[in-house]
Amino acid sequence: MPKQEQHINDEHAMRLQKLAALKESNISPYPTTAKRTHSVKEALAEKENIEVTIAGRIMAKRDMGKLVFCHVQDATGKMQFVAKQDNLGKDQFKLLVKKIDVADIISVTGTRFVTNAGEESILISSWTLLSKALRPLPDKFHGIQDEEFRMRKRYLDLLINQELRELFRKKEQFWIVTREFMKEHHFTEVETPFLETTTGGAEARPFKTHHNDYDIDVYLRISVGELWQKRLMAAGFEKSFEIGRVFRNEGSSPDHLQEFTNMEFYWAYANYLDGMKLTRELYQRIAIEVFGTTKFSTRGYDYDLAGEWPVIEYVEEIKKQTGIDVIFATEENMKAKLHELGVVFDGTNRERLTDTLWKYCRKNIIGPVFLTKHPKLISPLAKGCPENPDLTERFQILIAGSEVGNGYTELNDPLEQRRRFEKQQELIANGDDEAMMPDWEFVEMLEHGMPPTCGFGFGERLFAFLADKPIRECVLFPLVKPKFSTGQKK
């Protein structure tokens, strides 16, 4: 057994003994009520000699004979309390010294004062145990640095890392600002299904499960209800949005998770140019109200979200960087160029080769820029450009070498949509497990008529980029493999 694990197990045994001793002293280690008159923040704001009761977790403890100094932390901050034997009485003081540990959760009552060292404190007259911790806090300078440990014991990581807690308060504000912006622009917030018989709205490998009652296979959605929200446009809604979870059964990376939160909106009687203007305003609002600046540094890229953003075209940018015209080049030419560039690729069909060439190029773009005019082959739901039928009225937002938003003028021609779904079906039949599943009922909806519409989506990858953190770090509880198998003793 590793030395660190042995130490924790020894500590666990000692704390169990203390738990038994507390019970023998008629002290409930897990009472049903908790007294508190002030949060730590409120107590710190009180004047001296005012009586307060605070509650929280003991984060530090120093025994100095007839004095005990402890720091208690709640959601609002950390504060010192001081215990004297003369104030508490011998028995209560002894129990506090001998049986109460760092990590225990307690409430204390006492008067506000300032120590000789100038620290705002409480001189306590009583204490109540609220929860006896049977395991210690992690070694802040060693164990908590381990990535596997941090993600598996995320609650401990959050407990001792104030900066991390603040990150998630900022993430909450990120979605609050987004929601308020959409509502200010008269978008209706909606909820669409998580379980779908076909996955629409993106090209990704889905999670599959079985619906026992209907005896059918269903999939966790890979977009925030794209095909459902477009049905709402046909139903007479003109502006809708949804913030929700999506699921993609793909690999993990600093930019990708299998489960994450996205926002998508749909706007009738608007096109991709309208969408570009609105989303730039949204991103700039997020920058100012959540981060207090428009200037950011992400993975070594420095950029400013203020002002107008340049517009570049997909095909032209690939041609500029690689010399390949993805509309007219043969698949062999594309493969040869990828080999020349040293790019490893799996897919061999034209769609995957085009996408791989683009992914090579995008890392050289600092942004913010709008990427437009994507090939029709890789945009099965976007309306074609009137001036060039090979391209679409699609736009993506690029910053720090990556896409952090995707939208387009929605295809509302049912005959063209059927043809594109048939092409996607061919890709699936040829082994492309990221091609889009056709939704023939969606085509039937289009035959009833859907107004011209702009759709757009972005997710918490944008937040991770602006915070300059890996996206895994920006999820409260990212998925980790279980430590114990089913039935294994813990």
QUIKA-V348417 format. One record per run of one state. SS is the DSSP state (~ for helix, > for strand, _ for the rest). FROM is the first residue (numbers start at 0). TO is the last residue. If there is no record, write none. Layout:
# QUIKA-V348417
SS:FROM:TO ; SS:FROM:TO
This chain:
# QUIKA-V348417
_:0:1 ; ~:2:23 ; _:24:38 ; ~:39:44 ; _:45:49 ; >:50:63 ; _:64:65 ; >:66:73 ; _:74:75 ; >:76:83 ; ~:84:87 ; _:88:88 ; ~:89:98 ; _:99:103 ; >:104:113 ; _:114:118 ; >:119:130 ; _:131:141 ; ~:142:144 ; _:145:145 ; ~:146:151 ; _:152:152 ; ~:153:159 ; _:160:160 ; ~:161:183 ; _:184:186 ; >:187:188 ; _:189:193 ; >:194:195 ; _:196:206 ; >:207:210 ; _:211:214 ; >:215:219 ; _:220:224 ; ~:225:233 ; _:234:237 ; >:238:246 ; _:247:251 ; >:252:252 ; _:253:254 ; >:255:255 ; _:256:257 ; >:258:267 ; _:268:270 ; ~:271:290 ; _:291:293 ; >:294:297 ; _:298:299 ; >:300:303 ; _:304:308 ; >:309:312 ; ~:313:321 ; _:322:329 ; ~:330:340 ; _:341:348 ; ~:349:361 ; _:362:365 ; >:366:371 ; _:372:373 ; >:374:374 ; ~:375:377 ; _:378:380 ; >:381:381 ; _:382:382 ; >:383:384 ; _:385:386 ; >:387:391 ; _:392:392 ; >:393:398 ; _:399:400 ; >:401:409 ; _:410:412 ; ~:413:428 ; _:429:438 ; ~:439:447 ; _:448:451 ; >:452:458 ; ~:459:466 ; _:467:469 ; ~:470:473 ; _:474:489
